[in-house]
Amino acid sequence: MADLIEATIDSIRMSLTSQQRIIILKDLNKERYLPIWIGPYESESISIALQEIEISRPQTHDLIKNAIYELGGSIHRIIINELKDDIFYGVIEITQKGKKILLDTRPSDALALAVRTHVPIFISEQIMESASIVPVEEEYFSSLTENKEIPFVESPSSPEQDKENIDRLSVFEEYLQNLETDHEKDEENDENDDEEDDEYPDGNISAI
């Protein structure tokens, strides 16, 4: 298997109006971050496990974990091992009766299991070289949910990769622009709420 980089979950970012989520993985050895788009259900599942929130009944990822253990297996690690056509791929490495099993999986599902079983998270070095981001300032990722523009640089690349890097980074620029629009809408909603409060000082208005 290709060279692997151990990583950890740095944070999960969300646009309050579009509900789009990005999970940020951090290289444990270098100041590199890998953003991956994930769905709302997977985001919630990962967040519940990270915050160790107790739930009355097992969720889907709890069920998968329990099934693996009940069948005599154990999760050794999860690996994000491929990036193809802007889609990330991963595997869950399971050991059962001395046999190693690799299960093909979406990275979001693998991460949801990793935080439940406290196993290491690994990323292919090739993916980190081609898709990771090195922030110029620590505030860079906070700009994903704020109306702020902060410059950033790519991981070291050759001149031949410049066009590819620019195309890839345009996705994040578009995302930041959407968040800026969301922020402006939130400000307009706040102004409207203030006007309603003035008109109905004793009213109790809830926002969904």
Summary of the structure (lengths in Angstrom):
residues: 208
radius of gyration: 20.4
end to end distance: 47.6
largest distance: 70.9
contacts: 561
relative contact order: 0.15
helix: 43%
strand: 30%
